[in-house]
Amino acid sequence: EIEMFLKNNVKVSHNPGAAMRVLGFAEVPKMVDKGICVSIGTDGAPANNRMSLIDEMWLTSLIHKGRKLDPKVIPAESVLEMVTINASKCVLWDKLIGSLETNKKADLIVVDPKTSTMLPMHDPIANLVSSMRTQNVKSVMCDCKWIMEDGIIKIVNENDIIQESISRSKKIIERANIRIPSRFNFKN
């Protein structure tokens, strides 16, 4: 299949959380070595409840090292490329996004590296891939517009969205007549 991917310029979305949960593992190191464009995704909520590219970067860096028993497999630089320039290539938007260059949209994040999760900071790229958490992302800009600044989402009311999500999920459970068993052993 890898040769077919190469021959047909197939682009791959690697979703390690979902893969570990339901699908199994793709030969991502082999694809990268052959020059196939591999990005990182989260897949959908049924296959990956975390939905965090930051977590997926960390998983990508770990699972292939463990599977291959080689600490040099999929280095941090490759993982960072997978979530930036390779991701833009996979959706055919690499002329617009994926790297900070003249004539590209200003899509960027501001990361606070001075937290206990990211220190010590000897290798910034390795720290982004293996130490960063979602709470390290302080601001997000898309197409020159701040959508989150200093931890505050500016384009929607986050609390309203959370409350709506809670309400809708309860209604889905009720409509589907699903009974979720209590897994906590406690008495009222």
Salt bridges, closest charged atoms under 4 A:
GLU3 OE2 - LYS34 NZ 2.85
GLU27 OE2 - ARG67 NH2 3.49
GLU27 OE1 - LYS68 NZ 2.93
ASP55 OD2 - ARG50 NE 2.93
GLU101 OE2 - LYS104 NZ 3.24
ASP143 OD2 - LYS105 NZ 3.44
GLU149 OE1 - LYS154 NZ 2.92
GLU164 OE2 - ARG168 NH2 2.76
